[in-house]
Amino acid sequence: MRYCIALICLLFSLAAFSQQKPAQEKLIQFSGIITDIDSTNVIPYVTITNLSANAKRVAADYRGYFTFIVNPGDTILFTAIGYKKFSTVIPEGTPDSKYTIMVKLKANVIDLPSVRVFPWATTEEFTREFLSMKLADDDMAIAKKNLSRSSINGLIQTLPRDGQEISSQNYRYNFDRMINKNMVQTNPLLNPFAWGKLMQQIFDGDKKRNEN
């Protein structure tokens, strides 16, 4: 009976030992910056997917920087609109608890097929438009029209003056103002001395008439 009890205890001990959890897996702080492979400009808001952790997703910030926790051996996928996908694997033998990389994405250039655009839907419509088309003037007729008197007068009225014309006009205005400075006439009726001189002339005229 004792041997049976000892055997049962031994079996329970072996089962409990076999069901012990394995050692906790190592965690790594995965960080980096995402740039363009051609211009070295940062790429913001790139989607980062951990394919080994149920497709867990994170996003880089506006500076292209990212940081999150991964396990050794995880496969990381980087995706962004207009760029080709890039994947990397976290090394198994990373000695430190931090792993930093510089991710460089290549632009995904897509060449679209050429498209020919026809302005007319049918041949009959093209024929009708072609027969009613007005031919443009030749180069000589266009040149004569641009150099006509009416065309030049219209340009004079609409085109703004350049710096040389403005400078010449200001110089002419200042010169005319300097010449005519001493030729400015004033109203004599507003001058009290002129009134006194006029009254004196009137009195002198009356005195002469009385003497005669």
C-alpha positions as CSV (number, residue, x, y, z in Angstrom):
1,M,0.0,0.0,0.0
2,R,2.8,2.4,0.8
3,Y,4.5,1.6,-2.5
4,C,1.3,2.5,-4.4
5,I,0.9,5.8,-2.6
6,A,4.6,6.6,-3.3
7,L,4.2,5.7,-7.0
8,I,1.1,7.9,-7.3
9,C,2.9,10.9,-5.7
10,L,5.8,10.3,-8.1
11,L,3.5,10.4,-11.1
12,F,1.8,13.7,-9.9
13,S,5.3,15.2,-9.4
14,L,6.4,14.3,-13.0
15,A,3.1,15.7,-14.4
16,A,3.5,19.0,-12.5
17,F,7.1,19.3,-13.6
18,S,6.2,18.7,-17.3
19,Q,3.5,21.4,-17.2
20,Q,5.8,24.1,-15.9
21,K,5.8,27.2,-18.2
22,P,8.9,27.8,-20.2
23,A,11.1,30.8,-19.4
24,Q,9.7,34.1,-20.4
25,E,10.7,35.2,-24.0
26,K,13.0,38.1,-24.4
27,L,11.5,41.5,-25.3
28,I,13.3,44.1,-27.5
29,Q,12.7,47.8,-28.0
30,F,12.6,48.2,-31.8
31,S,13.2,51.8,-33.0
32,G,14.3,53.6,-36.1
33,I,13.7,56.3,-38.7
34,I,12.2,55.8,-42.2
35,T,13.6,57.8,-45.1
36,D,13.5,57.9,-48.9
37,I,16.3,55.9,-50.5
38,D,16.8,58.5,-53.2
39,S,16.5,61.8,-51.4
40,T,17.0,60.8,-47.8
41,N,13.9,62.8,-46.8
42,V,11.9,61.4,-43.9
43,I,8.6,59.6,-44.8
44,P,5.9,60.3,-42.2
45,Y,3.1,58.1,-41.0
46,V,4.4,54.8,-42.4
47,T,2.3,51.7,-41.4
48,I,4.5,49.1,-39.6
49,T,3.0,45.6,-39.2
50,N,4.4,42.8,-37.0
51,L,3.6,39.7,-39.1
52,S,4.7,37.5,-36.2
53,A,2.4,39.0,-33.6
54,N,-1.1,38.6,-35.2
55,A,-0.4,41.4,-37.7
56,K,-0.2,44.1,-34.9
57,R,0.1,47.5,-36.5
58,V,1.8,50.7,-35.4
59,A,2.5,54.0,-37.3
60,A,5.5,56.2,-37.5
61,D,5.1,59.8,-36.5
62,Y,5.4,62.9,-38.8
63,R,9.2,62.8,-38.5
64,G,9.4,59.2,-39.7
65,Y,10.4,57.9,-36.2
66,F,8.9,54.8,-34.7
67,T,9.5,52.6,-31.5
68,F,7.6,49.6,-30.1
69,I,8.2,46.3,-28.4
70,V,9.0,43.1,-30.5
71,N,10.4,39.6,-29.9
72,P,13.5,38.1,-31.5
73,G,12.8,36.6,-34.8
74,D,9.7,38.7,-35.5
75,T,9.1,39.8,-39.1
76,I,8.3,43.5,-39.5
77,L,6.7,44.9,-42.7
78,F,6.8,48.6,-43.7
79,T,4.2,49.9,-46.1
80,A,3.4,53.4,-47.4
81,I,1.4,54.8,-50.3
82,G,3.7,55.5,-53.3
83,Y,6.5,53.3,-51.9
84,K,7.5,49.7,-52.3
85,K,7.0,47.3,-49.3
86,F,10.0,46.6,-47.1
87,S,10.4,43.8,-44.6
88,T,13.0,42.9,-42.0
89,V,13.5,40.3,-39.3
90,I,14.6,41.0,-35.8
91,P,17.9,39.1,-35.2
92,E,17.7,36.2,-32.7
93,G,21.1,36.9,-31.1
94,T,20.6,40.5,-30.2
95,P,22.7,41.0,-27.1
96,D,20.9,44.2,-25.9
97,S,17.3,44.8,-25.2
98,K,17.3,47.5,-27.9
99,Y,17.5,47.2,-31.7
100,T,17.7,50.3,-34.0
101,I,17.8,50.5,-37.8
102,M,17.5,53.0,-40.6
103,V,14.7,52.0,-42.9
104,K,15.0,53.2,-46.5
105,L,11.9,52.9,-48.8
106,K,12.1,53.1,-52.6
107,A,9.4,55.1,-54.5
108,N,7.1,52.9,-56.5
109,V,6.9,54.4,-60.0
110,I,4.0,53.1,-62.0
111,D,4.0,53.8,-65.8
112,L,0.5,54.1,-67.1
113,P,-0.3,53.2,-70.7
114,S,-0.7,56.1,-73.1
115,V,-4.2,57.4,-73.9
116,R,-5.2,58.9,-77.2
117,V,-8.0,61.5,-77.0
118,F,-10.1,62.2,-80.1
119,P,-12.2,65.4,-80.1
120,W,-14.7,63.9,-82.5
121,A,-16.8,60.9,-81.8
122,T,-17.5,59.9,-85.4
123,T,-16.0,60.4,-88.9
124,E,-19.1,62.3,-90.0
125,E,-18.7,64.8,-87.1
126,F,-15.0,65.2,-88.0
127,T,-15.9,65.9,-91.7
128,R,-18.5,68.5,-90.8
129,E,-16.1,70.3,-88.4
130,F,-13.3,70.2,-91.0
131,L,-15.4,71.7,-93.8
132,S,-16.7,74.5,-91.5
133,M,-13.2,75.3,-90.1
134,K,-11.9,78.8,-90.5
135,L,-8.2,78.9,-91.4
136,A,-6.0,81.2,-89.3
137,D,-4.0,84.1,-90.8
138,D,-0.5,83.4,-91.9
139,D,2.5,84.9,-90.1
140,M,2.7,88.0,-92.3
141,A,-1.0,88.9,-91.7
142,I,-0.6,88.4,-88.0
143,A,2.5,90.6,-87.9
144,K,0.7,93.4,-89.8
145,K,-2.3,93.2,-87.5
146,N,-0.1,93.4,-84.4
147,L,1.7,96.5,-85.8
148,S,-1.4,98.4,-86.9
149,R,-2.1,101.8,-85.5
150,S,-5.2,100.6,-83.6
151,S,-3.3,97.7,-82.0
152,I,-0.4,100.0,-80.9
153,N,-2.7,102.6,-79.5
154,G,-4.5,99.9,-77.5
155,L,-1.2,98.6,-76.1
156,I,-0.3,102.2,-75.1
157,Q,-3.5,102.6,-73.2
158,T,-3.3,99.2,-71.4
159,L,0.4,98.4,-70.9
160,P,1.9,99.7,-67.7
161,R,5.0,102.1,-67.8
162,D,8.4,100.6,-67.1
163,G,11.0,102.1,-64.8
164,Q,12.7,104.2,-67.4
165,E,9.5,105.9,-68.5
166,I,8.5,106.6,-64.9
167,S,11.9,108.1,-64.2
168,S,11.8,110.3,-67.3
169,Q,8.4,111.6,-66.4
170,N,9.4,112.5,-62.9
171,Y,12.5,114.3,-64.1
172,R,10.4,116.3,-66.6
173,Y,7.8,117.2,-63.9
174,N,10.5,118.4,-61.5
175,F,12.2,120.4,-64.2
176,D,9.0,122.1,-65.3
177,R,8.1,122.9,-61.7
178,M,11.5,124.5,-61.1
179,I,11.3,126.6,-64.2
180,N,7.8,127.8,-63.5
181,K,8.4,128.4,-59.8
182,N,8.8,132.2,-60.2
183,M,6.0,132.5,-62.7
184,V,3.2,131.6,-60.2
185,Q,0.6,134.4,-60.2
186,T,-1.4,135.3,-57.2
187,N,-4.8,137.0,-57.0
188,P,-4.2,140.8,-56.4
189,L,-7.6,141.2,-54.7
190,L,-6.4,139.1,-51.8
191,N,-3.3,141.4,-51.2
192,P,-4.0,144.3,-48.8
193,F,-1.0,146.3,-50.2
194,A,-2.6,146.1,-53.6
195,W,-5.8,147.5,-52.2
196,G,-4.0,150.4,-50.6
197,K,-2.1,151.2,-53.8
198,L,-5.4,151.1,-55.7
199,M,-7.1,153.5,-53.3
200,Q,-4.1,155.9,-53.5
201,Q,-4.4,156.0,-57.2
202,I,-8.1,156.8,-57.0
203,F,-7.4,159.7,-54.5
204,D,-4.7,161.1,-56.7
205,G,-7.0,161.0,-59.8
206,D,-9.7,162.8,-57.9
207,K,-7.3,165.5,-56.7
208,K,-6.0,166.1,-60.2
209,R,-9.5,166.5,-61.6
210,N,-10.4,169.0,-58.8
211,E,-7.3,171.1,-59.6
212,N,-8.2,171.3,-63.3
